[in-house]
Amino acid sequence: MTDYAPFPLIDLAGSPRERGRTHGKAVADRIKRGAKMYAESLLKSGVEWKELECRTEAMVPAIDHFDPAYVEEMRGIAEGAGEPFAAVMLMNARTEMVAAARRQKSAQHFPDGCTAALALPEASADGVLLHGQNWDWRAECAETGVVLRIRRDDGPDILTFTEAGGLARSGLNSAGIGLTANALECDRDYQRGAGVPLPFIRRKVLEAAHLAQAVQTIVSTPKPGSNHMAVSHATSDGGGGEAFGFECAPDDTFWLAPDRGLYVHANHWIAEAARAKVKDTGLAETPCSIYRDKRVRDQLSPKRGKLTLEDFRAAFFDDWNAPWSVCRPPRLNTRGVMTATTAMILMRPGEGHLEACPMPAHNKQFTTYDLTPDRTAQKQAAE
């Protein structure tokens, strides 16, 4: 077993530009390393830095229209880290940039994995909503991940795990909203050109005070490519809540409800309506998805009504059929890139509780991060 350094916690406050500068200054080395990694992937496909900068500027209007504060925050991150703005944009839109290069110049594409699960209060041991996931991605990202604690004056505070330089990935907010995301692919991806890169949509979901606002963001925002998001909302001191999964194609959204209080999702389409309308093009890259979600579900289902985060932890550590397992040790993927379960995230969103473990196949050390819940906001959301 190897010990990995915990993901650093960065406290952010002030204006978007100020938050960005603090973020960039605190983890400049991690931002530089992450941007270099993705830029090198694009360079191998013929996308040089000047072309990357042009593509970055072309994406700014859509993001600025979605929320100009996000562009300001990214510019602040670049200033704080002493990196070009294009490097920070790359950390937030690498999926879209790599996909565009792949379509145009046969670039390599390395899809995220991920296995996510949540339990509604009626399925947990103490009546508290539980939410978590394994994030499967490039092994190097175990050393570029960070946790942001964002203090806001215009909405709920946010606690989010993301790559350094990113605005959000998975996490929770002080109103009890929880979010995890999994990659999906279909035959409609990256055909329309327009759309908002996924990290900005996730950030907007984590800014929501109400589940309805989070759902509206997901279903109404155009996306360049597919993705799955599981959104939960624990309300009224954690003693209640709802959750749904959203399988998103660029031009359509298919929602799923938990089965008797339990929900599990990996990296293939499972909604019957979605499977009737889109062609799943991702299983060739993540063939283990078809049993990863089954194994997690099979381990959690018998414990309905008694589930705890320890049960989630045990299910996410499942190593059956390693290295093609729920908890993936470092291995080469189908395109020759070293991937792994880069992080395990466990949350009790209504309590502002988040645990994270880097490279869990080789490391069992979790760090707890917390955010003070806004009980008033949670109570109002439940009324």
N, C-alpha and C positions, 0 to 999 in steps of 0.2 A: 504494500500500500504506500502511496506517495502523498505527501501533503502539498496541496496547492494553496497559494496565497488567496485569502478571501477577496471577493469582489469589493473594491473600494466604494465607500459611501460618500456621495457628494451632496452637500446641502446647497440648494439654490434658492435665491429670493431676489426681489427687485423687478425691474423691467425685463422684458425678453432679452434685450441686448446685454444687460447686466448679468442675468442668469447664464447666458451663453459664455460670457467672458470668464465667469467663475468656473464653469464646467471645463472650458478649454484649457485654462491655466492649470487646473487640478490634475488632469490626466493627459497632458500634451503628448507624452511618450506613447500612451496607448492609442490615441487618435492617429498619430503618425504611423504606428505599426499597422493598424487596421487599414488605413487608407492605402498604404504601400502594398499590402497584400492584395487588395481588390484591384488597384491600378495595374499591378503586374499581371493579374489574370486577364484584364482587358488588353494589355499590351501584347500578350501572347496571341491574341486574336486580331491584332492589327489596329487596335484603337490606341493611338498615341495620346500624350497628355493634352496637346492643343485641341484635339478632337473631343477629348473628355470635357475640357472647359467649355467648348461650344455646346455640347449636349447639356451640360449643367445649366448654362444660361437659358437654353431653350425650355428647361423645366420650371424655371422660376415663375413665369406668369401664372401657371396653373396652381402652384403652391401658394403664391401671393393672393390669388383669388379665393382659395380655400380658407386661408388664414394668414394675413401678412405678418403676424407676430412670429410665425415659424421661420420665415425668411430672416427676420431680425435676430432671432435666437441663434440660428445657424451662423449668421455673420459674426455674432458675438463669440461663438465657439471658435471660429477660425481666428479671430483676433486674439483670444486668450491663449490658444495653442500655438500661435505663430505659424499656422498652416494656411494654404490657399483655400478660398471658399469652396472651390471644386472638390477638395478633399473631404470637407464636411458634408457636402451634398452627396458624395459617393457613399459615405457612411450611412446615409439615410435613404438612398435610392439605389443601392447596389443591385438589388434584384431586378429592378426595371432597366438599369443601364446594361447589365450583363445580358439580360434577355434580348434587348434591342441589338446588341452586338452579335449575339448568337444568331438572331434572325437574319441580320444583314451580312455577317462575315463568318458564320459558323463558329462562333465563340463557344468555349466550354461553359456549361451551366451546371451548377452544383446545388440542387434543390435542398432546402431545409428539410429535416425530418420533423420530429416532435410527436410525442404522445401526451395527450391532455386528459384530465378527468376532473369532475366536480361532483359534489354531493350536496343536495338541498338539505335544509335543517332536519326534515323528517327522516333522512337517511343517516344522519350522523349520531354519534353517541350522546352528545350534549346539546343537540338542537342548534348547532352553529354551522353555517354554510362553509364548506371546504372546497378549495380550488387549487389545482397544481398542474405541472407538466414537466416532462423532459424536453430539453431543447437539443436537437441533433443538428450539428453544423460542423464547420471546419474546426479541427482540433486546436488550432492556434488561438481561437477566440476565447478559450478558457483564460487567456492572459490579456484579453482586451475588453472583457465585460466589466460593467460598472453598475452600481445602483444609484439612482437619482432620487433625492427627496426634495420635491419642489413645493415651496411655499407660495401660494397664490392669493392675490387680493380680489380676484374676480371669479372665484369658484373654488371647488374642493382642492385641497392639497393632494399631491400625487407621490406615490412611491413606485418606481418602475425599474426593472432590470432591463438593460439594453447594452449594445456595444458602445464603447466610448465614442463620443461625437454624435450619437443617435439621440433622438428626442423621446422615444419610447419603444418598448417592445411588449413585455408582459408586466403585470403589476396590479395595483389597487389604488383607490383614492379614499379620502377621509369621509366620503358619503357612503362608502361600502360597496362601490363598484369594483369588480375584479375582472381581469382580462388575460387570456392566453391566446396564442395564435399558432396555427399549423399551416404548412405549405400544402397547396393543392395545385393541380395542373389540369387544363382541358384544352380542347381544340380551338377555343375562342380567344385564347390568351394573346395579348400583344398584337392584335390585329387592327385595333381602332386608333391607336396613337395617343388619344387623349386619356386623361385620368389622373388621379392623385396617388402618388406612391404610398404604399401601405403603412409605413411608420407614422405618417402624418394622420392617417385615419385612426390608428391605434391611440395616438396622443389625444386626439379629439374625443375618443371614447372615454379615456381616462380623465378627461376634464368634465364629463357629464355629472350632474347632480342627481339625475333620475335615469332609471333603466330605459324609459321611453326615448330620452334624448340620445342615449348610446345606440339604441336600435335604429333611430332615424338616421344617425350618422352613417351607420353601416349600410343600410339599404338604399340611401339616397345619393351616396357619393360614387361617381364613376371610378372604376379601377382599371389599370392597364392589364392586370393579370389576376388569376384566381388566388383564393386564400380562404382559410377557415378561421373564424374567431369564435371563441366561447366567452360569453359575457354573463357575469353573475352580479346580483345585487343583494347584499345582506343588509337588512334594515332593522330599525328599532332595537338598538343594543344587541344586534346579532341574532335576535330571536325570531327571525323570519327571513324570507328571501325567495327569489326566483332566479332562474338561469335558462339560457337558450344557447344553442349553437347556430352559427350562420355559415353555410357553405356559399361562398361568393364567386361567381363567374364575373367577368368584366361587365356584363350587361344584365345580370340576373342575380337574385339572392334566394337561397332556399334555407328555411329555418327548421330547426329540430328541437324538440323538447326532451328533457330528461325522462328516462324510463323508471318509474317508481322512485324518483328522487336521485337517480344516478345517471351520469352522462360521461361517455368516453369517446374520444376521437383521435385518429392518427392522421394518415396522409393520403387517404382515398375517399372518394365521394360515397356517401352512404344514404343520403336522402333519396327516396324512390323517384321523386319528381326530377331531381338533378340527374340521376342515372339514366332517366328516359330522355333527357334533353341534351346532355353534354357527353363528349367522349373523354374518358379519363386517360390522359397522356402521361401521368406521373408514375404509375406503378412500375414501369420499366426501370425507373431510377430508384424507387423505394419499394421493392417487392415485399419487404418484410412488414409493410404497413398492414397487410391483410390479417396478420396474426398478432401484431403488437397490441392493437386495440382490443382484440378478443382476449388476450392473456390478462391484460389489466382489468377488463370487465369481469372475467371469470374469477379473478382474485378478490375483487371488491364486492361483487353481487351477493355472495352468501352472508356478508356482514352488514347488509342494509339495516339501518336503525341503530347500529353500533360502530359506525365508521369513525376513524380518527385520522389525523395526519400521519400517524405511525403506520396505519394501513396503507395510505397513499405512498408513503416512503418505501414500504416493502414491495408494493406492486411495481413502482417505478424502478426499483433495483433489480427486477427480474432479468436474469441472464440466460434464459433458455435460448438455445440455438445461437449463442454468441459466436462470432461478433455481430451477427444479424439479429440483435436482441433488443428488447425494450430499453435496457441500459447498455448502450453500445460502447465497447472499448474502442480505442483508436484503430481504425482499419481503412484501407483504401476503398473508395467507393467505385462505382462502375466506370468512372472516368479517370481513375488513378489519383484522386485527391484524398489526403488523409482527413477523415471525418471521425466524429465521436459524439457521444452525449456530452455536450459541452457544459451544460448546467442543468441541475434539477431545482425547480422552484416550487415551494409549498406555501399556501396562503390560507389565512382565515381573514377574508376581506373586511368583515364587519368589525374586527378588532384591530385592524391596521397591522396585522402580523404577516411578515414575509420571511421565509427561510430560503437560503440559496447555497448550493454546493457546486463548486467547479469540478468538472471531470469526475462524476460520481463513480464510474467504473473502476477508478484507481484511487478514489479519495472519498472518505465518509464524513468529512468535517463540514458541518453546516454553520453558517453565520446567520444570526437573526437580525433583521432590520425592522424598525417599527415606525408607525405613523399614528399620531393621536387621532382617533375617530371623532368626527363631528356628530355627536349624538342628536343634536337638534336637527341637522340636515337629514340624518337617517330616519328620525321619527316623522318628519314632514313628508319624506318620500314614501313612507308606509301609509300615510293617511289619504 
